[in-house]
Amino acid sequence: MNNGPALRMAALHGLGVVLQPAILLDADVRAGRLVPLFPEYELPSRPMHVVFLPDRYRSPKLRSFIDFVTARCVDG
């Protein structure tokens, strides 16, 4: 299945192992509802692209969004 909330609920009900981004399961792990199986294993990163139309003028809203995404999602 490709539905994050449904996978989370299945794992919470003991129906199997779930592989999801840590941010989606962090509260459940901290509360002890889920247990990490391989904490030393790190998934390979996946590229993310911000796509927008080329324009001579980038609106402050677009510039702010690009800065936000870059600061939150780029390592290092």
N, CA, C and O atoms as a Tripos MOL2 file, in Angstrom:
@<TRIPOS>MOLECULE
protein
  304   303    76     0     0
PROTEIN
NO_CHARGES

@<TRIPOS>ATOM
      1 N           0.8530   -1.1680    0.0000 N.3       1 MET1
      2 CA          0.0000    0.0000    0.0000 C.3       1 MET1
      3 C           0.8970    1.2290    0.0000 C.2       1 MET1
      4 O           2.0240    1.1710    0.4910 O.2       1 MET1
      5 N           0.4200    2.3170   -0.5340 N.am      2 ASN2
      6 CA          1.2150    3.5360   -0.5910 C.3       2 ASN2
      7 C           0.5520    4.6880    0.1690 C.2       2 ASN2
      8 O           0.6580    5.8500   -0.2220 O.2       2 ASN2
      9 N          -0.1220    4.3470    1.2460 N.am      3 ASN3
     10 CA         -0.8060    5.3420    2.0570 C.3       3 ASN3
     11 C          -0.1350    5.3820    3.4290 C.2       3 ASN3
     12 O          -0.3060    4.4720    4.2400 O.2       3 ASN3
     13 N           0.6420    6.4640    3.6820 N.am      4 GLY4
     14 CA          1.3950    6.5810    4.9240 C.3       4 GLY4
     15 C           0.5700    6.4040    6.1850 C.2       4 GLY4
     16 O           0.9550    5.6210    7.0530 O.2       4 GLY4
     17 N          -0.5560    7.1060    6.3180 N.am      5 PRO5
     18 CA         -1.3630    6.9310    7.5330 C.3       5 PRO5
     19 C          -1.8830    5.5060    7.6960 C.2       5 PRO5
     20 O          -1.9530    5.0070    8.8190 O.2       5 PRO5
     21 N          -2.2440    4.8470    6.6090 N.am      6 ALA6
     22 CA         -2.7330    3.4680    6.7050 C.3       6 ALA6
     23 C          -1.5950    2.5280    7.1100 C.2       6 ALA6
     24 O          -1.8090    1.6100    7.9020 O.2       6 ALA6
     25 N          -0.3960    2.7450    6.5790 N.am      7 LEU7
     26 CA          0.7560    1.9340    6.9730 C.3       7 LEU7
     27 C           1.0680    2.1200    8.4510 C.2       7 LEU7
     28 O           1.3610    1.1560    9.1570 O.2       7 LEU7
     29 N           1.0040    3.3580    8.9120 N.am      8 ARG8
     30 CA          1.2350    3.6480   10.3330 C.3       8 ARG8
     31 C           0.2350    2.9140   11.2030 C.2       8 ARG8
     32 O           0.6080    2.2930   12.1990 O.2       8 ARG8
     33 N          -1.0510    2.9840   10.8280 N.am      9 MET9
     34 CA         -2.0860    2.3110   11.6240 C.3       9 MET9
     35 C          -1.8800    0.7920   11.6250 C.2       9 MET9
     36 O          -2.0770    0.1390   12.6500 O.2       9 MET9
     37 N          -1.4880    0.2370   10.4920 N.am     10 ALA10
     38 CA         -1.2390   -1.2070   10.4280 C.3      10 ALA10
     39 C          -0.1060   -1.5790   11.3820 C.2      10 ALA10
     40 O          -0.2030   -2.5710   12.1040 O.2      10 ALA10
     41 N           0.9620   -0.7910   11.3870 N.am     11 ALA11
     42 CA          2.0890   -1.0700   12.2850 C.3      11 ALA11
     43 C           1.6660   -0.9210   13.7430 C.2      11 ALA11
     44 O           2.0580   -1.7270   14.5860 O.2      11 ALA11
     45 N           0.8770    0.0910   14.0440 N.am     12 LEU12
     46 CA          0.4120    0.2990   15.4200 C.3      12 LEU12
     47 C          -0.4630   -0.8580   15.9000 C.2      12 LEU12
     48 O          -0.5200   -1.1430   17.0960 O.2      12 LEU12
     49 N          -1.1400   -1.5210   14.9710 N.am     13 HIS13
     50 CA         -1.9910   -2.6610   15.3270 C.3      13 HIS13
     51 C          -1.2620   -3.9950   15.2100 C.2      13 HIS13
     52 O          -1.8840   -5.0560   15.2640 O.2      13 HIS13
     53 N           0.0630   -3.9370   15.0500 N.am     14 GLY14
     54 CA          0.8550   -5.1570   15.0380 C.3      14 GLY14
     55 C           0.7500   -5.9810   13.7760 C.2      14 GLY14
     56 O           0.9720   -7.1910   13.8050 O.2      14 GLY14
     57 N           0.4130   -5.3420   12.6630 N.am     15 LEU15
     58 CA          0.2040   -6.0850   11.4210 C.3      15 LEU15
     59 C           1.4460   -6.1620   10.5440 C.2      15 LEU15
     60 O           1.3670   -6.6380    9.4110 O.2      15 LEU15
     61 N           2.5750   -5.7110   11.0360 N.am     16 GLY16
     62 CA          3.7990   -5.8290   10.2440 C.3      16 GLY16
     63 C           4.7860   -4.7200   10.5100 C.2      16 GLY16
     64 O           4.6330   -3.9210   11.4340 O.2      16 GLY16
     65 N           5.7900   -4.6950    9.6810 N.am     17 VAL17
     66 CA          6.8710   -3.7180    9.7650 C.3      17 VAL17
     67 C           6.5730   -2.5960    8.7870 C.2      17 VAL17
     68 O           6.0860   -2.8420    7.6830 O.2      17 VAL17
     69 N           6.8640   -1.3710    9.1850 N.am     18 VAL18
     70 CA          6.6020   -0.2170    8.3280 C.3      18 VAL18
     71 C           7.8990    0.5390    8.0780 C.2      18 VAL18
     72 O           8.7290    0.6810    8.9760 O.2      18 VAL18
     73 N           8.0640    1.0200    6.8570 N.am     19 LEU19
     74 CA          9.2120    1.8390    6.4880 C.3      19 LEU19
     75 C           8.6650    3.1700    5.9930 C.2      19 LEU19
     76 O           8.1460    3.2740    4.8820 O.2      19 LEU19
     77 N           8.7930    4.1790    6.8400 N.am     20 GLN20
     78 CA          8.2720    5.5060    6.5460 C.3      20 GLN20
     79 C           9.2940    6.5370    6.9880 C.2      20 GLN20
     80 O          10.1760    6.2200    7.7860 O.2      20 GLN20
     81 N           9.1970    7.7780    6.4840 N.am     21 PRO21
     82 CA         10.0850    8.8260    6.9690 C.3      21 PRO21
     83 C           9.9460    8.9870    8.4880 C.2      21 PRO21
     84 O           8.8480    8.9000    9.0390 O.2      21 PRO21
     85 N          11.0680    9.2190    9.1380 N.am     22 ALA22
     86 CA         11.0900    9.3350   10.6030 C.3      22 ALA22
     87 C          10.1150   10.3820   11.1130 C.2      22 ALA22
     88 O           9.5070   10.2010   12.1680 O.2      22 ALA22
     89 N           9.9590   11.4650   10.3850 N.am     23 ILE23
     90 CA          9.0830   12.5400   10.8450 C.3      23 ILE23
     91 C           7.6350   12.0660   10.9980 C.2      23 ILE23
     92 O           6.8890   12.6100   11.8130 O.2      23 ILE23
     93 N           7.2380   11.0620   10.2260 N.am     24 LEU24
     94 CA          5.8650   10.5580   10.3040 C.3      24 LEU24
     95 C           5.6390    9.6150   11.4820 C.2      24 LEU24
     96 O           4.5070    9.4480   11.9370 O.2      24 LEU24
     97 N           6.7060    9.0010   11.9730 N.am     25 LEU25
     98 CA          6.5620    8.0120   13.0400 C.3      25 LEU25
     99 C           7.2310    8.4290   14.3450 C.2      25 LEU25
    100 O           7.1540    7.7040   15.3360 O.2      25 LEU25
    101 N           7.8730    9.5690   14.3580 N.am     26 ASP26
    102 CA          8.6710   10.0010   15.4970 C.3      26 ASP26
    103 C           7.8690   10.0420   16.7990 C.2      26 ASP26
    104 O           8.3530    9.5830   17.8340 O.2      26 ASP26
    105 N           6.6650   10.5790   16.7610 N.am     27 ALA27
    106 CA          5.8570   10.6670   17.9900 C.3      27 ALA27
    107 C           5.5200    9.2730   18.5190 C.2      27 ALA27
    108 O           5.5130    9.0560   19.7300 O.2      27 ALA27
    109 N           5.2430    8.3360   17.6240 N.am     28 ASP28
    110 CA          4.9260    6.9720   18.0450 C.3      28 ASP28
    111 C           6.1490    6.2740   18.6290 C.2      28 ASP28
    112 O           6.0270    5.5110   19.5880 O.2      28 ASP28
    113 N           7.3170    6.5270   18.0640 N.am     29 VAL29
    114 CA          8.5530    5.9320   18.5960 C.3      29 VAL29
    115 C           8.8430    6.5170   19.9710 C.2      29 VAL29
    116 O           9.1580    5.7790   20.9040 O.2      29 VAL29
    117 N           8.7400    7.8480   20.1060 N.am     30 ARG30
    118 CA          8.9980    8.4860   21.4000 C.3      30 ARG30
    119 C           8.0300    8.0120   22.4790 C.2      30 ARG30
    120 O           8.4020    7.8930   23.6460 O.2      30 ARG30
    121 N           6.7810    7.7420   22.0810 N.am     31 ALA31
    122 CA          5.7670    7.2840   23.0390 C.3      31 ALA31
    123 C           5.8550    5.7870   23.3080 C.2      31 ALA31
    124 O           5.1380    5.2700   24.1650 O.2      31 ALA31
    125 N           6.7290    5.0830   22.5850 N.am     32 GLY32
    126 CA          6.8820    3.6470   22.8080 C.3      32 GLY32
    127 C           5.8600    2.7880   22.0810 C.2      32 GLY32
    128 O           5.8090    1.5760   22.2920 O.2      32 GLY32
    129 N           5.0480    3.3990   21.2310 N.am     33 ARG33
    130 CA          4.0500    2.6320   20.4820 C.3      33 ARG33
    131 C           4.6870    1.8570   19.3270 C.2      33 ARG33
    132 O           4.1840    0.8070   18.9260 O.2      33 ARG33
    133 N           5.7950    2.3790   18.7960 N.am     34 LEU34
    134 CA          6.5670    1.7020   17.7460 C.3      34 LEU34
    135 C           8.0190    1.6330   18.1860 C.2      34 LEU34
    136 O           8.4870    2.4770   18.9500 O.2      34 LEU34
    137 N           8.7230    0.6310   17.7030 N.am     35 VAL35
    138 CA         10.1200    0.4180   18.0700 C.3      35 VAL35
    139 C          10.9610    0.3460   16.8010 C.2      35 VAL35
    140 O          10.6390   -0.4240   15.8970 O.2      35 VAL35
    141 N          12.0360    1.1360   16.7170 N.am     36 PRO36
    142 CA         12.9060    1.0390   15.5330 C.3      36 PRO36
    143 C          13.6030   -0.3280   15.5030 C.2      36 PRO36
    144 O          14.1300   -0.7840   16.5180 O.2      36 PRO36
    145 N          13.6010   -0.9620   14.3530 N.am     37 LEU37
    146 CA         14.2330   -2.2810   14.2390 C.3      37 LEU37
    147 C          15.7250   -2.1790   13.9240 C.2      37 LEU37
    148 O          16.5220   -2.9550   14.4520 O.2      37 LEU37
    149 N          16.1020   -1.2470   13.0850 N.am     38 PHE38
    150 CA         17.5040   -1.0840   12.6830 C.3      38 PHE38
    151 C          17.8920    0.3900   12.8070 C.2      38 PHE38
    152 O          18.0210    1.0750   11.7930 O.2      38 PHE38
    153 N          18.0810    0.8870   14.0280 N.am     39 PRO39
    154 CA         18.3380    2.3260   14.2070 C.3      39 PRO39
    155 C          19.6270    2.8020   13.5400 C.2      39 PRO39
    156 O          19.7460    3.9820   13.2120 O.2      39 PRO39
    157 N          20.5900    1.9110   13.3360 N.am     40 GLU40
    158 CA         21.8530    2.3260   12.7160 C.3      40 GLU40
    159 C          21.7580    2.3940   11.1930 C.2      40 GLU40
    160 O          22.6500    2.9440   10.5460 O.2      40 GLU40
    161 N          20.6870    1.8410   10.6080 N.am     41 TYR41
    162 CA         20.5300    1.8310    9.1560 C.3      41 TYR41
    163 C          19.9320    3.1480    8.7040 C.2      41 TYR41
    164 O          18.9200    3.5940    9.2440 O.2      41 TYR41
    165 N          20.5520    3.7690    7.7210 N.am     42 GLU42
    166 CA         20.0430    5.0280    7.1800 C.3      42 GLU42
    167 C          19.6660    4.8110    5.7200 C.2      42 GLU42
    168 O          20.4570    4.3050    4.9250 O.2      42 GLU42
    169 N          18.4600    5.1990    5.3910 N.am     43 LEU43
    170 CA         17.9980    5.0460    4.0180 C.3      43 LEU43
    171 C          18.7710    5.9680    3.0860 C.2      43 LEU43
    172 O          19.1980    7.0480    3.4960 O.2      43 LEU43
    173 N          18.9530    5.5520    1.8360 N.am     44 PRO44
    174 CA         19.5870    6.4550    0.8800 C.3      44 PRO44
    175 C          18.6900    7.6710    0.6520 C.2      44 PRO44
    176 O          17.4640    7.5680    0.6920 O.2      44 PRO44
    177 N          19.3070    8.8010    0.4170 N.am     45 SER45
    178 CA         18.5210   10.0120    0.1910 C.3      45 SER45
    179 C          17.9100    9.9750   -1.2100 C.2      45 SER45
    180 O          18.4040    9.2980   -2.1110 O.2      45 SER45
    181 N          16.8420   10.7100   -1.3560 N.am     46 ARG46
    182 CA         16.1690   10.8070   -2.6530 C.3      46 ARG46
    183 C          16.1520   12.2610   -3.0640 C.2      46 ARG46
    184 O          15.9010   13.1380   -2.2380 O.2      46 ARG46
    185 N          16.4140   12.5270   -4.3260 N.am     47 PRO47
    186 CA         16.4470   13.9310   -4.7610 C.3      47 PRO47
    187 C          15.0600   14.5690   -4.7200 C.2      47 PRO47
    188 O          14.0390   13.9030   -4.8920 O.2      47 PRO47
    189 N          15.0600   15.8530   -4.4920 N.am     48 MET48
    190 CA         13.8330   16.6280   -4.5370 C.3      48 MET48
    191 C          14.1010   17.8520   -5.4010 C.2      48 MET48
    192 O          15.1700   18.4570   -5.3140 O.2      48 MET48
    193 N          13.1510   18.2090   -6.2170 N.am     49 HIS49
    194 CA         13.3150   19.3430   -7.1170 C.3      49 HIS49
    195 C          12.2190   20.3640   -6.8580 C.2      49 HIS49
    196 O          11.0640   20.0050   -6.6320 O.2      49 HIS49
    197 N          12.5880   21.6390   -6.8920 N.am     50 VAL50
    198 CA         11.6190   22.7130   -6.8430 C.3      50 VAL50
    199 C          11.5310   23.2460   -8.2660 C.2      50 VAL50
    200 O          12.5090   23.7600   -8.8090 O.2      50 VAL50
    201 N          10.3640   23.1220   -8.8590 N.am     51 VAL51
    202 CA         10.1800   23.5010  -10.2620 C.3      51 VAL51
    203 C           9.2460   24.7000  -10.3190 C.2      51 VAL51
    204 O           8.1720   24.7010   -9.7180 O.2      51 VAL51
    205 N           9.6750   25.7170  -11.0510 N.am     52 PHE52
    206 CA          8.8370   26.8990  -11.2250 C.3      52 PHE52
    207 C           9.1370   27.4970  -12.5890 C.2      52 PHE52
    208 O          10.1950   27.2440  -13.1660 O.2      52 PHE52
    209 N           8.2240   28.2740  -13.0950 N.am     53 LEU53
    210 CA          8.4000   28.8810  -14.4080 C.3      53 LEU53
    211 C           9.5190   29.9220  -14.3740 C.2      53 LEU53
    212 O           9.6390   30.6950  -13.4230 O.2      53 LEU53
    213 N          10.3260   29.9270  -15.4210 N.am     54 PRO54
    214 CA         11.3720   30.9660  -15.4700 C.3      54 PRO54
    215 C          10.7130   32.3390  -15.6410 C.2      54 PRO54
    216 O           9.7880   32.5150  -16.4340 O.2      54 PRO54
    217 N          11.2080   33.2740  -14.8900 N.am     55 ASP55
    218 CA         10.6550   34.6250  -14.9390 C.3      55 ASP55
    219 C          11.7490   35.5800  -14.4880 C.2      55 ASP55
    220 O          12.5810   35.2370  -13.6480 O.2      55 ASP55
    221 N          11.7420   36.7460  -15.0370 N.am     56 ARG56
    222 CA         12.7440   37.7210  -14.6040 C.3      56 ARG56
    223 C          12.4920   38.1720  -13.1640 C.2      56 ARG56
    224 O          13.4250   38.5350  -12.4470 O.2      56 ARG56
    225 N          11.2490   38.1460  -12.7580 N.am     57 TYR57
    226 CA         10.8900   38.5990  -11.4180 C.3      57 TYR57
    227 C          10.3650   37.4250  -10.6030 C.2      57 TYR57
    228 O           9.3440   36.8300  -10.9480 O.2      57 TYR57
    229 N          11.0530   37.0990   -9.5370 N.am     58 ARG58
    230 CA         10.5550   36.0840   -8.6080 C.3      58 ARG58
    231 C           9.8430   36.8050   -7.4710 C.2      58 ARG58
    232 O          10.4240   37.6570   -6.7980 O.2      58 ARG58
    233 N           8.6000   36.4580   -7.2710 N.am     59 SER59
    234 CA          7.8230   37.1300   -6.2300 C.3      59 SER59
    235 C           8.4310   36.8360   -4.8610 C.2      59 SER59
    236 O           9.0740   35.8030   -4.6720 O.2      59 SER59
    237 N           8.2290   37.7410   -3.9090 N.am     60 PRO60
    238 CA          8.7170   37.4860   -2.5530 C.3      60 PRO60
    239 C           8.1520   36.1830   -1.9770 C.2      60 PRO60
    240 O           8.8400   35.4910   -1.2260 O.2      60 PRO60
    241 N           6.9140   35.8500   -2.3210 N.am     61 LYS61
    242 CA          6.3010   34.6130   -1.8290 C.3      61 LYS61
    243 C           7.0630   33.3990   -2.3700 C.2      61 LYS61
    244 O           7.3600   32.4730   -1.6150 O.2      61 LYS61
    245 N           7.3780   33.3930   -3.6580 N.am     62 LEU62
    246 CA          8.1290   32.2830   -4.2420 C.3      62 LEU62
    247 C           9.5260   32.2110   -3.6550 C.2      62 LEU62
    248 O           9.9850   31.1280   -3.2930 O.2      62 LEU62
    249 N          10.2130   33.3420   -3.5540 N.am     63 ARG63
    250 CA         11.5680   33.3640   -2.9930 C.3      63 ARG63
    251 C          11.5580   32.8490   -1.5580 C.2      63 ARG63
    252 O          12.4480   32.0970   -1.1600 O.2      63 ARG63
    253 N          10.5610   33.2490   -0.7860 N.am     64 SER64
    254 CA         10.4440   32.8050    0.5990 C.3      64 SER64
    255 C          10.2310   31.2880    0.6670 C.2      64 SER64
    256 O          10.8250   30.6090    1.5040 O.2      64 SER64
    257 N           9.3790   30.7640   -0.2230 N.am     65 PHE65
    258 CA          9.1300   29.3320   -0.2400 C.3      65 PHE65
    259 C          10.3870   28.5540   -0.6100 C.2      65 PHE65
    260 O          10.7050   27.5520    0.0310 O.2      65 PHE65
    261 N          11.1000   29.0020   -1.6300 N.am     66 ILE66
    262 CA         12.3390   28.3290   -2.0420 C.3      66 ILE66
    263 C          13.3550   28.3520   -0.9060 C.2      66 ILE66
    264 O          14.0070   27.3420   -0.6420 O.2      66 ILE66
    265 N          13.4990   29.4880   -0.2330 N.am     67 ASP67
    266 CA         14.4270   29.5860    0.8980 C.3      67 ASP67
    267 C          14.0210   28.6360    2.0250 C.2      67 ASP67
    268 O          14.8730   27.9840    2.6280 O.2      67 ASP67
    269 N          12.7150   28.5600    2.3060 N.am     68 PHE68
    270 CA         12.2170   27.6810    3.3610 C.3      68 PHE68
    271 C          12.5110   26.2190    3.0340 C.2      68 PHE68
    272 O          13.0530   25.4930    3.8670 O.2      68 PHE68
    273 N          12.1580   25.7880    1.8310 N.am     69 VAL69
    274 CA         12.3670   24.3940    1.4390 C.3      69 VAL69
    275 C          13.8510   24.0570    1.4470 C.2      69 VAL69
    276 O          14.2450   22.9890    1.9140 O.2      69 VAL69
    277 N          14.6610   24.9510    0.9400 N.am     70 THR70
    278 CA         16.1050   24.7110    0.9120 C.3      70 THR70
    279 C          16.6600   24.5800    2.3300 C.2      70 THR70
    280 O          17.4630   23.6860    2.5980 O.2      70 THR70
    281 N          16.2470   25.4520    3.2270 N.am     71 ALA71
    282 CA         16.7480   25.3970    4.6080 C.3      71 ALA71
    283 C          16.2810   24.1410    5.3340 C.2      71 ALA71
    284 O          17.0320   23.5900    6.1390 O.2      71 ALA71
    285 N          15.0690   23.6770    5.0730 N.am     72 ARG72
    286 CA         14.5270   22.5100    5.7840 C.3      72 ARG72
    287 C          14.9480   21.1760    5.2070 C.2      72 ARG72
    288 O          15.0030   20.1770    5.9250 O.2      72 ARG72
    289 N          15.2480   21.1470    3.9110 N.am     73 CYS73
    290 CA         15.4080   19.8490    3.2470 C.3      73 CYS73
    291 C          16.8150   19.5650    2.7260 C.2      73 CYS73
    292 O          17.0860   18.4430    2.2980 O.2      73 CYS73
    293 N          17.6970   20.5230    2.7490 N.am     74 VAL74
    294 CA         19.0390   20.3140    2.2210 C.3      74 VAL74
    295 C          19.9800   19.9890    3.3790 C.2      74 VAL74
    296 O          20.0290   20.7280    4.3620 O.2      74 VAL74
    297 N          20.7190   18.8990    3.2710 N.am     75 ASP75
    298 CA         21.6810   18.5140    4.2970 C.3      75 ASP75
    299 C          22.8590   19.4820    4.2960 C.2      75 ASP75
    300 O          23.2770   19.9920    3.2570 O.2      75 ASP75
    301 N          23.3780   19.7170    5.5040 N.am     76 GLY76
    302 CA         24.6050   20.4640    5.6610 C.3      76 GLY76
    303 C          24.4490   21.8930    5.4080 C.2      76 GLY76
    304 O          25.4180   22.6460    5.5070 O.2      76 GLY76
@<TRIPOS>BOND
     1     1     2 1
     2     2     3 1
     3     3     4 2
     4     3     5 am
     5     5     6 1
     6     6     7 1
     7     7     8 2
     8     7     9 am
     9     9    10 1
    10    10    11 1
    11    11    12 2
    12    11    13 am
    13    13    14 1
    14    14    15 1
    15    15    16 2
    16    15    17 am
    17    17    18 1
    18    18    19 1
    19    19    20 2
    20    19    21 am
    21    21    22 1
    22    22    23 1
    23    23    24 2
    24    23    25 am
    25    25    26 1
    26    26    27 1
    27    27    28 2
    28    27    29 am
    29    29    30 1
    30    30    31 1
    31    31    32 2
    32    31    33 am
    33    33    34 1
    34    34    35 1
    35    35    36 2
    36    35    37 am
    37    37    38 1
    38    38    39 1
    39    39    40 2
    40    39    41 am
    41    41    42 1
    42    42    43 1
    43    43    44 2
    44    43    45 am
    45    45    46 1
    46    46    47 1
    47    47    48 2
    48    47    49 am
    49    49    50 1
    50    50    51 1
    51    51    52 2
    52    51    53 am
    53    53    54 1
    54    54    55 1
    55    55    56 2
    56    55    57 am
    57    57    58 1
    58    58    59 1
    59    59    60 2
    60    59    61 am
    61    61    62 1
    62    62    63 1
    63    63    64 2
    64    63    65 am
    65    65    66 1
    66    66    67 1
    67    67    68 2
    68    67    69 am
    69    69    70 1
    70    70    71 1
    71    71    72 2
    72    71    73 am
    73    73    74 1
    74    74    75 1
    75    75    76 2
    76    75    77 am
    77    77    78 1
    78    78    79 1
    79    79    80 2
    80    79    81 am
    81    81    82 1
    82    82    83 1
    83    83    84 2
    84    83    85 am
    85    85    86 1
    86    86    87 1
    87    87    88 2
    88    87    89 am
    89    89    90 1
    90    90    91 1
    91    91    92 2
    92    91    93 am
    93    93    94 1
    94    94    95 1
    95    95    96 2
    96    95    97 am
    97    97    98 1
    98    98    99 1
    99    99   100 2
   100    99   101 am
   101   101   102 1
   102   102   103 1
   103   103   104 2
   104   103   105 am
   105   105   106 1
   106   106   107 1
   107   107   108 2
   108   107   109 am
   109   109   110 1
   110   110   111 1
   111   111   112 2
   112   111   113 am
   113   113   114 1
   114   114   115 1
   115   115   116 2
   116   115   117 am
   117   117   118 1
   118   118   119 1
   119   119   120 2
   120   119   121 am
   121   121   122 1
   122   122   123 1
   123   123   124 2
   124   123   125 am
   125   125   126 1
   126   126   127 1
   127   127   128 2
   128   127   129 am
   129   129   130 1
   130   130   131 1
   131   131   132 2
   132   131   133 am
   133   133   134 1
   134   134   135 1
   135   135   136 2
   136   135   137 am
   137   137   138 1
   138   138   139 1
   139   139   140 2
   140   139   141 am
   141   141   142 1
   142   142   143 1
   143   143   144 2
   144   143   145 am
   145   145   146 1
   146   146   147 1
   147   147   148 2
   148   147   149 am
   149   149   150 1
   150   150   151 1
   151   151   152 2
   152   151   153 am
   153   153   154 1
   154   154   155 1
   155   155   156 2
   156   155   157 am
   157   157   158 1
   158   158   159 1
   159   159   160 2
   160   159   161 am
   161   161   162 1
   162   162   163 1
   163   163   164 2
   164   163   165 am
   165   165   166 1
   166   166   167 1
   167   167   168 2
   168   167   169 am
   169   169   170 1
   170   170   171 1
   171   171   172 2
   172   171   173 am
   173   173   174 1
   174   174   175 1
   175   175   176 2
   176   175   177 am
   177   177   178 1
   178   178   179 1
   179   179   180 2
   180   179   181 am
   181   181   182 1
   182   182   183 1
   183   183   184 2
   184   183   185 am
   185   185   186 1
   186   186   187 1
   187   187   188 2
   188   187   189 am
   189   189   190 1
   190   190   191 1
   191   191   192 2
   192   191   193 am
   193   193   194 1
   194   194   195 1
   195   195   196 2
   196   195   197 am
   197   197   198 1
   198   198   199 1
   199   199   200 2
   200   199   201 am
   201   201   202 1
   202   202   203 1
   203   203   204 2
   204   203   205 am
   205   205   206 1
   206   206   207 1
   207   207   208 2
   208   207   209 am
   209   209   210 1
   210   210   211 1
   211   211   212 2
   212   211   213 am
   213   213   214 1
   214   214   215 1
   215   215   216 2
   216   215   217 am
   217   217   218 1
   218   218   219 1
   219   219   220 2
   220   219   221 am
   221   221   222 1
   222   222   223 1
   223   223   224 2
   224   223   225 am
   225   225   226 1
   226   226   227 1
   227   227   228 2
   228   227   229 am
   229   229   230 1
   230   230   231 1
   231   231   232 2
   232   231   233 am
   233   233   234 1
   234   234   235 1
   235   235   236 2
   236   235   237 am
   237   237   238 1
   238   238   239 1
   239   239   240 2
   240   239   241 am
   241   241   242 1
   242   242   243 1
   243   243   244 2
   244   243   245 am
   245   245   246 1
   246   246   247 1
   247   247   248 2
   248   247   249 am
   249   249   250 1
   250   250   251 1
   251   251   252 2
   252   251   253 am
   253   253   254 1
   254   254   255 1
   255   255   256 2
   256   255   257 am
   257   257   258 1
   258   258   259 1
   259   259   260 2
   260   259   261 am
   261   261   262 1
   262   262   263 1
   263   263   264 2
   264   263   265 am
   265   265   266 1
   266   266   267 1
   267   267   268 2
   268   267   269 am
   269   269   270 1
   270   270   271 1
   271   271   272 2
   272   271   273 am
   273   273   274 1
   274   274   275 1
   275   275   276 2
   276   275   277 am
   277   277   278 1
   278   278   279 1
   279   279   280 2
   280   279   281 am
   281   281   282 1
   282   282   283 1
   283   283   284 2
   284   283   285 am
   285   285   286 1
   286   286   287 1
   287   287   288 2
   288   287   289 am
   289   289   290 1
   290   290   291 1
   291   291   292 2
   292   291   293 am
   293   293   294 1
   294   294   295 1
   295   295   296 2
   296   295   297 am
   297   297   298 1
   298   298   299 1
   299   299   300 2
   300   299   301 am
   301   301   302 1
   302   302   303 1
   303   303   304 2
@<TRIPOS>SUBSTRUCTURE
     1 MET1         2 RESIDUE 1 A MET
     2 ASN2         6 RESIDUE 1 A ASN
     3 ASN3        10 RESIDUE 1 A ASN
     4 GLY4        14 RESIDUE 1 A GLY
     5 PRO5        18 RESIDUE 1 A PRO
     6 ALA6        22 RESIDUE 1 A ALA
     7 LEU7        26 RESIDUE 1 A LEU
     8 ARG8        30 RESIDUE 1 A ARG
     9 MET9        34 RESIDUE 1 A MET
    10 ALA10       38 RESIDUE 1 A ALA
    11 ALA11       42 RESIDUE 1 A ALA
    12 LEU12       46 RESIDUE 1 A LEU
    13 HIS13       50 RESIDUE 1 A HIS
    14 GLY14       54 RESIDUE 1 A GLY
    15 LEU15       58 RESIDUE 1 A LEU
    16 GLY16       62 RESIDUE 1 A GLY
    17 VAL17       66 RESIDUE 1 A VAL
    18 VAL18       70 RESIDUE 1 A VAL
    19 LEU19       74 RESIDUE 1 A LEU
    20 GLN20       78 RESIDUE 1 A GLN
    21 PRO21       82 RESIDUE 1 A PRO
    22 ALA22       86 RESIDUE 1 A ALA
    23 ILE23       90 RESIDUE 1 A ILE
    24 LEU24       94 RESIDUE 1 A LEU
    25 LEU25       98 RESIDUE 1 A LEU
    26 ASP26      102 RESIDUE 1 A ASP
    27 ALA27      106 RESIDUE 1 A ALA
    28 ASP28      110 RESIDUE 1 A ASP
    29 VAL29      114 RESIDUE 1 A VAL
    30 ARG30      118 RESIDUE 1 A ARG
    31 ALA31      122 RESIDUE 1 A ALA
    32 GLY32      126 RESIDUE 1 A GLY
    33 ARG33      130 RESIDUE 1 A ARG
    34 LEU34      134 RESIDUE 1 A LEU
    35 VAL35      138 RESIDUE 1 A VAL
    36 PRO36      142 RESIDUE 1 A PRO
    37 LEU37      146 RESIDUE 1 A LEU
    38 PHE38      150 RESIDUE 1 A PHE
    39 PRO39      154 RESIDUE 1 A PRO
    40 GLU40      158 RESIDUE 1 A GLU
    41 TYR41      162 RESIDUE 1 A TYR
    42 GLU42      166 RESIDUE 1 A GLU
    43 LEU43      170 RESIDUE 1 A LEU
    44 PRO44      174 RESIDUE 1 A PRO
    45 SER45      178 RESIDUE 1 A SER
    46 ARG46      182 RESIDUE 1 A ARG
    47 PRO47      186 RESIDUE 1 A PRO
    48 MET48      190 RESIDUE 1 A MET
    49 HIS49      194 RESIDUE 1 A HIS
    50 VAL50      198 RESIDUE 1 A VAL
    51 VAL51      202 RESIDUE 1 A VAL
    52 PHE52      206 RESIDUE 1 A PHE
    53 LEU53      210 RESIDUE 1 A LEU
    54 PRO54      214 RESIDUE 1 A PRO
    55 ASP55      218 RESIDUE 1 A ASP
    56 ARG56      222 RESIDUE 1 A ARG
    57 TYR57      226 RESIDUE 1 A TYR
    58 ARG58      230 RESIDUE 1 A ARG
    59 SER59      234 RESIDUE 1 A SER
    60 PRO60      238 RESIDUE 1 A PRO
    61 LYS61      242 RESIDUE 1 A LYS
    62 LEU62      246 RESIDUE 1 A LEU
    63 ARG63      250 RESIDUE 1 A ARG
    64 SER64      254 RESIDUE 1 A SER
    65 PHE65      258 RESIDUE 1 A PHE
    66 ILE66      262 RESIDUE 1 A ILE
    67 ASP67      266 RESIDUE 1 A ASP
    68 PHE68      270 RESIDUE 1 A PHE
    69 VAL69      274 RESIDUE 1 A VAL
    70 THR70      278 RESIDUE 1 A THR
    71 ALA71      282 RESIDUE 1 A ALA
    72 ARG72      286 RESIDUE 1 A ARG
    73 CYS73      290 RESIDUE 1 A CYS
    74 VAL74      294 RESIDUE 1 A VAL
    75 ASP75      298 RESIDUE 1 A ASP
    76 GLY76      302 RESIDUE 1 A GLY
